[in-house]
Amino acid sequence: MDLMYTAHIPPGEGPFPTILMLHGWGANAHDLMGLAPIVHGGQALVLCPQGPVGFEIAPDQAPGLLGYGWWPISQDREIDPAAFDAARGAVRTFLDDACERYPIDRRKIVVMGFSQGGVMAYDLVLGDPDRFAGLVALSSWLPDAVDEAVPTQDGLANFPALVIHGTKDPMIPVENAQDSRQRLLARGLNVHYREFEMEHEINQDALRELVVWLEEKVFNLIQLA
């Protein structure tokens, strides 16, 4: 497994429902791991890989303090296709390796991404929906390039997706999330969309929504199927 990562492995032999959590720009493999004991009562296997792009967060104030991302952010905010392809390949390989190493229930893999990690989540799930059981995009957006590259396929019909965004997000306007919702609906996904009075974050209301949605729309539903 080439990407640095953190992992939460429940007790027992498994296989376990699994959440692949992808952090946002400037964070690291530890950023979302605090959610692991909360979602699914701590009984989900959680993997948090670290983005391959490292940079100094504040070289003047804190030299050597590194943050990570999935692709470099340019001044015009355009996504470099080569860098994005490399990130996609790295995450796919990471998940392939993880499925061999850990007791993952391959019918119950959810991809969850925050901010830039949410873009990666959109790309992974929309491009290969048959591999996954759910999609969660937190404080994120679905770029034109990612949406337009997705082929039309039956696997997206009624696919469960949760989109949560803050109405006061100063980094990614809430209109971006609203547009993403419409794009997903146009492809036939079963989208649960919620806005909360928060900034670029996951507050308690958003966390509660996430926990309930995972149980009702993904884990329990699949167990009854």
C-alpha positions as CSV (number, residue, x, y, z in Angstrom):
1,M,0.0,0.0,0.0
2,D,1.9,3.0,-1.3
3,L,-0.1,5.8,0.3
4,M,0.4,6.6,4.0
5,Y,-2.8,5.9,5.9
6,T,-4.5,5.4,9.2
7,A,-6.9,2.5,9.9
8,H,-9.6,1.7,12.4
9,I,-10.2,-2.1,12.5
10,P,-13.1,-3.3,14.6
11,P,-12.7,-6.3,16.9
12,G,-13.6,-9.7,15.4
13,E,-12.9,-11.5,12.2
14,G,-15.2,-9.6,9.8
15,P,-15.8,-9.1,7.0
16,F,-16.7,-5.5,8.0
17,P,-18.6,-2.7,6.2
18,T,-15.9,-0.3,5.2
19,I,-15.7,3.5,4.8
20,L,-12.9,5.0,2.6
21,M,-12.5,8.5,4.0
22,L,-10.7,11.0,1.8
23,H,-9.4,14.2,3.5
24,G,-9.4,17.8,2.1
25,W,-6.6,20.1,1.0
26,G,-4.1,20.8,3.7
27,A,-5.1,17.9,6.0
28,N,-3.6,14.5,6.4
29,A,-4.4,10.8,7.1
30,H,-5.4,11.6,10.7
31,D,-7.9,14.3,9.9
32,L,-11.1,12.2,9.5
33,M,-10.1,9.3,11.7
34,G,-12.0,10.8,14.7
35,L,-15.2,9.8,13.0
36,A,-14.4,6.1,13.1
37,P,-15.7,5.4,16.6
38,I,-18.9,7.3,15.9
39,V,-20.1,5.9,12.5
40,H,-21.8,2.5,12.7
41,G,-21.1,2.3,16.4
42,G,-17.4,1.9,15.7
43,Q,-18.1,-1.4,13.9
44,A,-17.1,-0.2,10.4
45,L,-13.6,-0.7,9.1
46,V,-12.4,2.8,8.3
47,L,-9.4,3.6,6.1
48,C,-8.0,7.2,5.7
49,P,-5.3,7.4,3.1
50,Q,-3.2,10.5,2.8
51,G,-3.0,12.6,-0.4
52,P,0.2,12.3,-2.3
53,V,0.8,16.0,-2.7
54,G,2.7,17.5,0.3
55,F,3.3,21.2,0.9
56,E,4.2,23.6,3.7
57,I,1.0,25.0,5.1
58,A,2.5,28.2,6.5
59,P,6.3,28.4,5.6
60,D,6.7,31.8,7.2
61,Q,4.9,31.1,10.5
62,A,5.5,27.4,10.9
63,P,8.3,26.1,8.7
64,G,8.2,22.4,8.0
65,L,4.5,22.0,8.9
66,L,3.1,19.9,6.1
67,G,-0.4,19.5,4.7
68,Y,-1.4,17.2,1.9
69,G,-3.8,17.1,-1.0
70,W,-4.8,14.9,-3.9
71,W,-3.7,17.3,-6.7
72,P,-2.0,20.7,-6.6
73,I,-4.2,23.7,-6.4
74,S,-3.3,26.4,-9.0
75,Q,-4.2,30.1,-8.9
76,D,-7.0,29.6,-11.4
77,R,-8.3,26.6,-9.5
78,E,-8.3,24.5,-12.6
79,I,-7.7,20.8,-12.1
80,D,-4.6,19.5,-13.8
81,P,-5.7,16.3,-15.7
82,A,-2.4,14.5,-15.3
83,A,-2.2,15.1,-11.6
84,F,-5.9,14.1,-11.1
85,D,-5.3,10.9,-13.1
86,A,-2.4,10.1,-10.8
87,A,-4.4,10.7,-7.7
88,R,-7.3,8.5,-9.0
89,G,-4.8,5.7,-9.8
90,A,-3.2,6.0,-6.4
91,V,-6.6,5.7,-4.6
92,R,-7.8,2.8,-6.7
93,T,-4.6,0.9,-6.1
94,F,-4.8,1.7,-2.4
95,L,-8.3,0.3,-2.2
96,D,-7.3,-2.8,-4.2
97,D,-4.5,-3.5,-1.8
98,A,-6.6,-2.8,1.2
99,C,-9.2,-5.4,0.1
100,E,-6.5,-7.9,0.0
101,R,-5.0,-7.0,3.4
102,Y,-8.1,-6.3,5.5
103,P,-11.4,-8.1,6.2
104,I,-13.5,-5.8,4.0
105,D,-17.0,-6.7,3.0
106,R,-16.7,-5.8,-0.6
107,R,-20.5,-5.4,-0.9
108,K,-20.5,-2.6,1.7
109,I,-17.8,-0.1,0.7
110,V,-18.7,3.6,1.1
111,V,-16.5,6.4,-0.2
112,M,-16.7,9.6,1.8
113,G,-14.8,12.7,0.9
114,F,-14.4,16.2,2.5
115,S,-13.7,19.2,0.2
116,Q,-11.0,18.2,-2.3
117,G,-11.4,14.6,-1.1
118,G,-15.1,14.8,-2.0
119,V,-14.1,15.4,-5.6
120,M,-12.1,12.2,-5.5
121,A,-15.1,10.5,-4.0
122,Y,-17.3,11.7,-6.8
123,D,-14.9,10.5,-9.4
124,L,-14.3,7.1,-7.8
125,V,-18.0,6.2,-7.3
126,L,-19.4,7.7,-10.5
127,G,-16.8,6.0,-12.6
128,D,-17.3,2.5,-11.0
129,P,-20.6,2.4,-9.0
130,D,-20.9,-1.3,-9.0
131,R,-17.9,-1.5,-6.7
132,F,-19.4,0.7,-4.0
133,A,-22.5,0.9,-1.7
134,G,-22.7,4.6,-1.0
135,L,-21.2,8.0,-1.7
136,V,-20.8,10.9,0.8
137,A,-19.6,14.3,-0.3
138,L,-19.0,16.8,2.5
139,S,-18.3,20.5,1.8
140,S,-17.4,19.6,-1.7
141,W,-18.3,20.0,-5.4
142,L,-18.6,18.0,-8.6
143,P,-16.4,19.7,-11.2
144,D,-17.5,19.9,-14.9
145,A,-14.5,17.8,-16.0
146,V,-15.3,14.9,-13.6
147,D,-19.0,14.9,-14.4
148,E,-18.5,15.0,-18.1
149,A,-16.0,12.1,-18.0
150,V,-18.6,9.8,-16.4
151,P,-20.2,7.4,-18.9
152,T,-23.9,6.8,-18.9
153,Q,-24.5,3.6,-17.0
154,D,-27.3,1.7,-15.3
155,G,-25.3,1.2,-12.1
156,L,-26.0,4.8,-11.0
157,A,-29.8,4.4,-11.0
158,N,-31.0,4.8,-7.3
159,F,-27.4,4.7,-6.1
160,P,-27.4,6.2,-2.5
161,A,-25.6,9.5,-2.2
162,L,-25.4,12.0,0.7
163,V,-24.4,15.6,0.0
164,I,-23.9,18.0,3.0
165,H,-22.8,21.6,2.8
166,G,-22.5,24.7,4.9
167,T,-24.6,27.7,4.0
168,K,-21.7,29.9,5.3
169,D,-18.9,28.0,3.7
170,P,-16.3,30.7,2.7
171,M,-14.1,28.3,0.6
172,I,-16.7,26.4,-1.5
173,P,-19.9,28.3,-2.0
174,V,-23.1,26.4,-1.2
175,E,-24.3,27.0,-4.8
176,N,-21.6,24.5,-5.9
177,A,-23.1,21.8,-3.7
178,Q,-26.6,22.6,-5.0
179,D,-25.3,22.3,-8.6
180,S,-23.7,19.0,-7.7
181,R,-27.0,17.7,-6.3
182,Q,-28.7,18.5,-9.6
183,R,-26.0,16.7,-11.6
184,L,-26.4,13.6,-9.5
185,L,-30.2,13.7,-9.8
186,A,-29.8,14.0,-13.5
187,R,-27.9,10.7,-13.5
188,G,-30.6,9.0,-11.5
189,L,-28.8,8.7,-8.1
190,N,-30.9,8.6,-4.9
191,V,-29.6,11.9,-3.4
192,H,-30.1,13.0,0.2
193,Y,-29.1,16.7,0.3
194,R,-28.8,18.8,3.4
195,E,-27.5,22.3,4.2
196,F,-26.5,23.4,7.7
197,E,-25.6,26.8,9.1
198,M,-21.9,26.1,9.2
199,E,-18.7,27.1,7.5
200,H,-16.2,24.7,5.9
201,E,-16.5,22.0,8.5
202,I,-18.5,19.1,9.8
203,N,-20.6,20.3,12.8
204,Q,-22.6,18.2,15.2
205,D,-25.8,18.4,13.1
206,A,-24.0,17.3,9.9
207,L,-22.3,14.5,11.8
208,R,-25.7,13.3,13.2
209,E,-27.1,13.4,9.6
210,L,-24.2,11.4,8.3
211,V,-24.5,8.7,11.0
212,V,-28.2,8.2,10.5
213,W,-28.0,8.2,6.7
214,L,-25.3,5.5,6.7
215,E,-27.4,3.3,8.9
216,E,-30.7,3.8,7.1
217,K,-29.7,4.1,3.5
218,V,-26.6,1.9,3.3
219,F,-25.6,-0.5,6.0
220,N,-29.0,-1.7,7.2
221,L,-30.5,-1.6,3.8
222,I,-27.8,-3.9,2.3
223,Q,-28.0,-6.3,5.3
224,L,-31.7,-6.8,4.6
225,A,-31.2,-7.3,0.9
